[in-house]
């Protein structure tokens, strides 16, 4: 009997050893195959290959098969990231927009080198370090503008009204965009806080703004605007959640293959506002930490989520060092809200699985966070991003006709005639309203280029599509009036003017405010 037990133990040990060695064997075999391929190329290929470039391309192609957030970083990219993370990162304070080969200064950070040099919103960026920006994409432009503090960068800009060209030397400074650019008490004693990113200490900023609003009026509700917020630090998102949820409440869970990737996060302190009615605004630009906040508050029936479906970024990454200062950022786990649903948008489309909130409401996974109340009379984010640069630059060219610091900017919608005139002038700029069908037409043109009769028909098809899209756009006059009014207010009264207009005229904010003023309806949404 003892001998049989010994055999069983030995057999089990061998089986376990083979099980654990199998993945290692496959890793080793694939490394050997790649090494042999590289060796053959180095020794026998007709030309001398760039082995470093080939390796980088091979790694990037491999990672592209996984998810968009697992990335390889070369030594140069790692050095730049270390500069940014260590605080030895600086810029000039420009937020830029591309438009048909032009680069427009959309926003100038207050107190930044760009503002001190006299650069204004709407100015065109022409050159950086004697390089024309027309041959560069936005990421390349941003890389040229970044650098160590107190170093200088040469830029050439043109003012749109006078066409005056200036060459400026900007000294880079450490900058950090304000996470909470605006807060206010709206009519009906409803608080409003715009949170644009989850950076360091943003939770502290939200708390301070909320305290300030409460000193101005006894709040009947709060609107937390996370539209366009791409996320950031998970720890800040969890702290903000704890403002509204009780100590000990499960806020978030991460799950992965590694044991250390499986974590549960709970509220660690008593809430600051446990009962204040809350509406959270989201859209297609709300991602990651924004979705953690919206999804958790929705699952626990602590807030009504309003707007349009969020981005769907629910993957967690860690950075691992490789060799010679290279690194890999690898996805190790997924985010799960308290109901157990995954935030990440699934490749095959939304899951059929449903979950229930604390009050029994059905929620789905696999497509980001779906709002409790979806507002349809707004411009889709993808369309807005294409059109905004054109409208913004048009208004910049007529900046002298826009009142400065006028209170009327926050309440007046531009006339419909201005909208129609602007849309008619879009005709020479088809890329500002191009959609998926036009992209497919481009592919068709490439395939039938050698068949003249069909190729000519594709030109007619493209023209018809553009005319249809433009006419379709003209059906969205009211959302376009809001967009143009918002941009006009910024040109006239800066960021506060822009947000003043948004809080007065944005249909999503108005519906959120009306909901918070109707508590029975608010409760029916959360407890159907």
VEXZA-768519 format. One line per 5 residues: number of its first residue (from 1); their letters; for each residue z, y, x of C-alpha. Coordinates in steps of 0.05 Angstrom, whole numbers. Layout:
<sites>
NUM> a> Z/Y/X | ...
</sites>
This chain:
<sites>
1> xxxxx> 0/0/0 | 19/47/56 | -46/30/92 | -86/46/29 | -51/113/22
6> xxxxx> -68/129/95 | -141/113/82 | -141/158/20 | -109/215/59 | -161/206/115
11> xxxxx> -218/203/66 | -193/265/29 | -186/303/95 | -257/286/115 | -283/306/47
16> xxxxx> -246/373/50 | -272/384/121 | -343/371/99 | -334/417/39 | -309/475/81
21> xxxxx> -359/463/136 | -420/463/90 | -422/539/79 | -410/551/153 | -465/501/170
26> xxxxx> -514/539/125 | -494/605/156 | -504/578/226 | -570/546/208 | -598/611/179
31> xxxxx> -574/651/239 | -608/602/285 | -674/606/245 | -673/682/247 | -656/682/321
36> xxxxx> -714/635/336 | -763/680/296 | -739/741/334 | -746/705/400 | -817/682/384
41> xxxxx> -837/753/366 | -805/782/429 | -840/733/474 | -907/717/441 | -928/772/392
46> xxxxx> -993/807/411 | -958/875/416 | -888/892/439 | -847/894/375 | -789/941/361
51> xxxxx> -735/888/352 | -682/938/329 | -727/965/274 | -748/896/252 | -675/874/248
56> xxxxx> -655/935/207 | -714/924/160 | -697/850/152 | -625/865/136 | -643/920/86
61> xxxxx> -694/874/51 | -641/820/46 | -588/866/17 | -638/894/-33 | -637/826/-67
66> xxxxx> -563/836/-84 | -541/902/-115 | -555/976/-101 | -487/988/-68 | -486/935/-14
71> xxxxx> -516/972/46 | -525/967/121 | -510/1028/164 | -538/1040/233 | -496/1069/289
76> xxxxx> -523/1139/276 | -506/1134/201 | -437/1108/216 | -423/1166/263 | -444/1215/208
81> xxxxx> -400/1180/157 | -341/1182/204 | -350/1256/213 | -349/1266/138 | -289/1221/127
86> xxxxx> -248/1252/184 | -257/1323/157 | -302/1343/214 | -357/1354/164 | -385/1421/144
91> xxxxx> -441/1452/106 | -467/1518/82 | -451/1513/7 | -519/1503/-26 | -533/1459/-86
96> xxxxx> -609/1449/-88 | -662/1431/-139 | -733/1406/-124 | -793/1434/-162 | -866/1418/-146
101> xxxxx> -859/1424/-71 | -808/1480/-76 | -733/1476/-62 | -690/1521/-106 | -619/1544/-93
106> xxxxx> -586/1522/-158 | -514/1539/-142 | -479/1575/-86 | -407/1554/-73 | -358/1613/-76
111> xxxxx> -336/1636/-7 | -388/1592/28 | -431/1614/87 | -491/1617/41 | -456/1665/-7
116> xxxxx> -431/1709/50 | -503/1713/77 | -527/1739/10 | -565/1678/-15 | -569/1679/-91
121> xxxxx> -582/1626/-144 | -657/1619/-154 | -675/1636/-82 | -726/1590/-51 | -707/1552/12
126> xxxxx> -770/1553/56 | -749/1527/125 | -691/1495/162 | -691/1500/238 | -764/1521/236
131> xxxxx> -782/1459/194 | -817/1469/128 | -778/1438/71 | -843/1417/36 | -849/1356/80
136> xxxxx> -776/1335/68 | -739/1302/11 | -672/1328/-14 | -632/1278/27 | -667/1299/91
141> xxxxx> -655/1372/75 | -581/1359/63 | -576/1322/129 | -604/1382/165 | -556/1430/131
146> xxxxx> -495/1387/147 | -460/1385/214 | -395/1400/251 | -354/1462/233 | -372/1527/269
151> xxxxx> -441/1503/288 | -500/1544/263 | -564/1527/226 | -625/1572/219 | -655/1578/149
156> xxxxx> -711/1618/118 | -705/1638/44 | -746/1679/-5 | -719/1720/-63 | -759/1703/-126
161> xxxxx> -761/1774/-155 | -779/1814/-93 | -813/1757/-53 | -775/1784/7 | -767/1731/61
166> xxxxx> -704/1729/104 | -687/1688/165 | -612/1675/168 | -565/1641/215 | -511/1605/175
171> xxxxx> -447/1581/209 | -425/1516/178 | -355/1513/148 | -312/1459/118 | -325/1459/44
176> xxxxx> -302/1420/-16 | -330/1431/-85 | -278/1445/-138 | -267/1383/-179 | -244/1423/-240
181> xxxxx> -291/1482/-243 | -271/1505/-312 | -216/1499/-364 | -202/1539/-427 | -168/1539/-495
186> xxxxx> -223/1535/-547 | -218/1561/-619 | -168/1520/-660 | -121/1511/-600 | -163/1456/-569
191> xxxxx> -158/1449/-494 | -221/1437/-452 | -223/1411/-380 | -287/1397/-341 | -278/1345/-285
196> xxxxx> -340/1339/-242 | -317/1289/-189 | -258/1245/-171 | -243/1273/-102 | -177/1278/-66
201> xxxxx> -122/1313/-107 | -167/1320/-169 | -112/1289/-212 | -64/1342/-188 | -116/1395/-207
206> xxxxx> -124/1366/-276 | -49/1366/-287 | -43/1439/-264 | -99/1460/-310 | -68/1423/-369
211> xxxxx> -1/1458/-356 | -37/1526/-354 | -72/1512/-420 | -6/1492/-453 | 25/1559/-431
216> xxxxx> -33/1595/-465 | -27/1559/-532 | 7/1499/-566 | -51/1450/-558 | -73/1409/-618
221> xxxxx> -119/1366/-576 | -155/1360/-509 | -228/1350/-490 | -238/1318/-421 | -310/1328/-401
226> xxxxx> -335/1274/-353 | -409/1284/-365 | -449/1282/-300 | -387/1259/-262 | -411/1205/-212
231> xxxxx> -341/1180/-196 | -302/1178/-131 | -232/1155/-115 | -205/1100/-160 | -133/1121/-144
236> xxxxx> -146/1190/-175 | -175/1158/-237 | -114/1114/-245 | -67/1174/-237 | -105/1213/-290
241> xxxxx> -100/1153/-337 | -25/1152/-327 | -21/1223/-354 | -37/1194/-423 | -13/1121/-420
246> xxxxx> 58/1093/-414 | 90/1066/-351 | 76/992/-342 | 10/993/-380 | -47/952/-350
251> xxxxx> -101/1003/-330 | -152/964/-292 | -168/896/-260 | -214/878/-203 | -241/807/-194
256> xxxxx> -279/776/-136 | -285/713/-94 | -233/734/-42 | -161/730/-62 | -146/801/-40
261> xxxxx> -203/826/-84 | -166/803/-146 | -118/860/-165 | -85/888/-227 | -67/961/-231
266> xxxxx> -11/987/-277 | 13/1056/-296 | 69/1072/-248 | 103/1132/-279 | 121/1161/-347
271> xxxxx> 62/1196/-381 | 54/1272/-380 | 19/1274/-449 | 31/1208/-486 | 12/1234/-555
276> xxxxx> -37/1292/-548 | -102/1275/-586 | -157/1264/-535 | -233/1263/-534 | -270/1242/-471
281> xxxxx> -343/1263/-463 | -391/1218/-423 | -466/1212/-411 | -516/1175/-368 | -489/1211/-307
286> xxxxx> -417/1187/-317 | -405/1130/-268 | -353/1089/-232 | -285/1125/-236 | -309/1163/-297
291> xxxxx> -323/1097/-331 | -255/1070/-311 | -222/1129/-346 | -267/1126/-408 | -266/1050/-414
296> xxxxx> -191/1042/-406 | -175/1098/-456 | -224/1066/-505 | -195/996/-497 | -125/1021/-509
301> xxxxx> -147/1066/-568 | -117/1126/-533 | -179/1170/-537 | -244/1176/-575 | -304/1170/-529
306> xxxxx> -362/1215/-548 | -432/1229/-520 | -483/1179/-495 | -477/1112/-458 | -451/1117/-387
311> xxxxx> -486/1096/-322 | -455/1026/-314 | -428/1024/-243 | -372/974/-242 | -375/945/-172
316> xxxxx> -324/953/-116 | -346/960/-43 | -310/954/23 | -336/973/92 | -337/919/146
321> xxxxx> -350/933/220 | -407/894/253 | -430/903/326 | -445/964/368 | -416/1013/316
326> xxxxx> -458/987/259 | -427/972/191 | -440/938/125 | -414/964/58 | -408/902/16
331> xxxxx> -393/891/-57 | -330/848/-62 | -308/853/-135 | -321/881/-204 | -282/929/-248
336> xxxxx> -254/902/-314 | -221/945/-367 | -157/922/-402 | -195/885/-457 | -228/842/-402
341> xxxxx> -298/871/-405 | -339/888/-343 | -363/959/-333 | -425/940/-292 | -493/944/-326
346> xxxxx> -522/873/-323 | -592/862/-296 | -614/821/-356 | -589/873/-405 | -525/879/-446
351> xxxxx> -482/817/-453 | -474/785/-522 | -400/779/-509 | -355/825/-548 | -282/845/-537
356> xxxxx> -230/879/-579 | -191/942/-567 | -116/945/-579 | -129/964/-652 | -181/910/-661
361> xxxxx> -245/951/-653 | -305/914/-624 | -331/936/-556 | -388/905/-514 | -398/895/-440
366> xxxxx> -459/897/-395 | -485/967/-407 | -432/1015/-382 | -386/1048/-433 | -415/1057/-503
371> xxxxx> -386/1118/-539 | -347/1111/-603 | -388/1170/-629 | -458/1177/-601 | -487/1247/-606
376> xxxxx> -562/1245/-613 | -582/1319/-617 | -578/1330/-542 | -631/1328/-488 | -632/1261/-450
381> xxxxx> -605/1269/-380 | -668/1243/-346 | -710/1293/-384 | -662/1350/-371 | -662/1337/-296
386> xxxxx> -738/1342/-293 | -743/1406/-335 | -681/1444/-311 | -711/1465/-243 | -771/1496/-276
391> xxxxx> -731/1535/-328 | -679/1556/-276 | -732/1583/-228 | -769/1619/-285 | -704/1654/-305
396> xxxxx> -690/1671/-231 | -757/1706/-228 | -734/1749/-287 | -662/1757/-265 | -665/1833/-268
401> xxxxx> -675/1829/-343 | -612/1787/-354 | -548/1825/-369 | -494/1816/-317 | -422/1798/-337
406> xxxxx> -440/1808/-410 | -394/1776/-462 | -455/1763/-506 | -481/1712/-455 | -428/1663/-478
411> xxxxx> -447/1665/-552 | -521/1681/-559 | -575/1627/-561 | -642/1649/-533 | -697/1659/-586
416> xxxxx> -742/1601/-604 | -802/1642/-582 | -777/1640/-511 | -771/1564/-514 | -842/1556/-540
421> xxxxx> -869/1603/-487 | -834/1565/-432 | -859/1498/-458 | -931/1524/-462 | -925/1546/-389
426> xxxxx> -904/1476/-369 | -976/1451/-376 | -994/1463/-302 | -930/1425/-282 | -939/1356/-314
431> xxxxx> -887/1323/-269 | -832/1363/-303 | -841/1323/-367 | -874/1259/-343 | -846/1194/-370
436> xxxxx> -852/1119/-358 | -920/1112/-393 | -951/1162/-344 | -924/1122/-286 | -956/1059/-313
441> xxxxx> -1021/1097/-321 | -1019/1113/-247 | -1014/1039/-232 | -1072/1025/-278 | -1114/1078/-243
446> xxxxx> -1102/1044/-176 | -1124/977/-203 | -1189/1001/-236 | -1210/1054/-185 | -1272/1013/-167
451> xxxxx> -1294/1007/-240 | -1321/1078/-255 | -1327/1072/-330 | -1255/1048/-339 | -1228/1096/-287
456> xxxxx> -1256/1156/-325 | -1221/1131/-388 | -1154/1130/-351 | -1162/1205/-339 | -1172/1216/-413
461> xxxxx> -1112/1171/-427 | -1068/1210/-379 | -1088/1277/-409 | -1074/1251/-479 | -1005/1224/-458
466> xxxxx> -986/1291/-426 | -1007/1329/-489 | -967/1280/-532 | -904/1285/-487 | -908/1361/-488
471> xxxxx> -914/1363/-563 | -856/1314/-568 | -815/1360/-524 | -829/1418/-571 | -793/1379/-625
476> xxxxx> -728/1387/-586 | -724/1462/-593 | -649/1466/-607 | -626/1425/-546 | -675/1465/-503
481> xxxxx> -645/1530/-530 | -577/1506/-506 | -604/1487/-437 | -641/1554/-428 | -580/1592/-453
486> xxxxx> -536/1556/-404 | -581/1572/-345 | -589/1644/-368 | -514/1652/-373 | -506/1626/-302
491> xxxxx> -556/1677/-275 | -521/1732/-313 | -447/1716/-304 | -441/1659/-254 | -405/1593/-264
496> xxxxx> -354/1620/-314 | -410/1650/-354 | -446/1583/-355 | -385/1544/-378 | -368/1599/-428
501> xxxxx> -436/1588/-460 | -430/1512/-457 | -362/1511/-492 | -388/1558/-546 | -455/1526/-560
506> xxxxx> -458/1455/-532 | -465/1409/-594 | -424/1353/-562 | -366/1399/-547 | -370/1428/-617
511> xxxxx> -367/1359/-649 | -309/1339/-604 | -271/1402/-624 | -284/1391/-698 | -260/1319/-692
516> xxxxx> -195/1340/-659 | -183/1391/-714 | -191/1336/-766 | -135/1289/-748 | -145/1240/-806
521> xxxxx> -217/1230/-784 | -195/1224/-711 | -146/1169/-731 | -198/1133/-773 | -243/1127/-711
526> xxx> -187/1095/-671 | -158/1054/-729 | -217/1035/-775
</sites>
